[in-house]
Amino acid sequence: MRSTETIKRDIARAEARITKNTESIARLTARNEKYHKKLEEFRYTFKGDGTDCQTCPRLAYDTCFNLEYNLESIANKKKCVAEDKEKLNNLKGELERLTDKLNAIPQAIKDYEVELRNSLLYDSKERRAWALKKLCELKESGKMVSFSDIFRARREYEQDRMSSEKLDTLRKLQEQHDFQEKCSILAYKTDEELEKEAKRDAYALIMDLAHRVERCVGKATDCSGLFLETGTEGYAVLNGIVVGENGRCEVVSKGVAGYNIVRWHIRVNVWKLA
């Protein structure tokens, strides 16, 4: 689910495009008026049916061509303005609906969002420090895998495809290189990037939790029983007990994959407790 900041940014962009195209239409229209006055000097009346460049006097060709080009540009820009206005109305409606949802979220969950954001940020910084340490260890030990190492192992395997040993070597090098890439991406993230990710993840978790809990036990009144769990890949989930208006419920999040499931994902279950 998108945040209000994202929707507001899209609204500002749509409004900017509408303003820019409207100004362009006004500018082209004023320019066309000058072209029409110029055609009066050649005693030619612009028809605007696409045949003016073939039927106009030779000296008026450039003027007719510019008029036809500007009219086509105006039509395209008017179409863009209409599409942006429709998109703007949809965005404003989406923002209004999302604002209503945010206002309906219980205060207990809103208060927990701040704690959750700080926890996510702390975990991200810990994983960044761990990734940086791993990279330093690999560089010091000389175990860094480069593309040339993978290319060399792949070429050796292609020369002898029956060798399971060379295939295992190639797979290990590829796994090591993928691990290095993940560590590099995480190790060199700035504090601003980590804060932005923590805010985004906390918002997504809170919005999902609020609706699931409300369907089970009504609006949440106490979230102190929740705790955050972060996997090795950085996936953050919420587990624990939430007290609602109509009772208590247990939140259980787990990874799911297997038969007839396209990809591994996290499933969140909320059960009402007796």
CORURJO-V845055 format. One record per backbone hydrogen bond with DSSP energy under -0.5 kcal/mol. CO is the residue of the C=O (numbers start at 1). NH is the residue of the N-H. Records with the same first field share a line. If there is no record, write none. Layout:
# CORURJO-V845055
CO: NH + NH
This chain:
# CORURJO-V845055
3: 7
4: 8
5: 9
6: 10
7: 11
8: 12
9: 13
10: 14
11: 15
12: 16
13: 17
14: 18
15: 19
16: 20
17: 21
18: 22
19: 23
20: 24
21: 25
22: 26
23: 27
24: 28
25: 29
26: 30
27: 31
28: 32
29: 33
30: 34
31: 35
32: 36
33: 37
34: 38
35: 39
36: 40
37: 41
38: 41 + 42
39: 42 + 44
40: 43
44: 46
51: 54 + 55
52: 56
57: 60
58: 61
60: 64
61: 65
62: 66
63: 67
64: 68
65: 69
66: 70
67: 71
68: 72
69: 73
70: 74
71: 75
72: 76
73: 77
74: 78
75: 79
76: 80
77: 81
78: 82
79: 83
80: 84
81: 85
82: 86
83: 87
84: 88
85: 89
86: 90
87: 91
88: 92
89: 93
90: 94
91: 95
92: 96
93: 97
94: 98
95: 99
96: 100
97: 101
98: 102
99: 103
100: 104
101: 105
102: 105
106: 110
107: 111
108: 112
109: 113
110: 114
111: 115
112: 116
113: 117
114: 118
115: 119
116: 120
117: 121
118: 122
119: 123
120: 124
121: 125
122: 126
123: 127
124: 128
125: 129
126: 130
127: 131
128: 132
129: 133
130: 134
131: 135
132: 136
133: 137
134: 138
135: 139
136: 140
137: 141
138: 142 + 143 + 144
146: 150
147: 151
148: 152
149: 153
150: 154
151: 155
152: 156
153: 157
154: 158
155: 159
156: 160
157: 160
160: 163
162: 164
163: 167
164: 168
165: 169
166: 170
167: 171
168: 172
169: 173
170: 174
171: 175
172: 176
173: 177
174: 178
175: 179
176: 180
177: 181
178: 182
179: 183
180: 184
181: 185
182: 186
183: 187
184: 188
186: 189
190: 194
191: 195
192: 196
193: 197
194: 198
195: 199
196: 200
197: 201
198: 202
199: 203
200: 204
201: 205
202: 206
203: 207
204: 208
205: 209
206: 210
207: 211
208: 212
209: 213
210: 214
211: 215
212: 216
213: 217 + 218
214: 218
217: 246
219: 245
222: 243
223: 226
225: 241
227: 239
229: 237
231: 234
235: 231
237: 229
239: 227
240: 251
241: 225
242: 244 + 249
243: 221 + 222
244: 247
247: 244
248: 273
249: 242
250: 252 + 271
251: 240
252: 269
254: 267
256: 265
258: 261
260: 262
265: 256 + 267
267: 254 + 269
269: 252
271: 250
273: 248
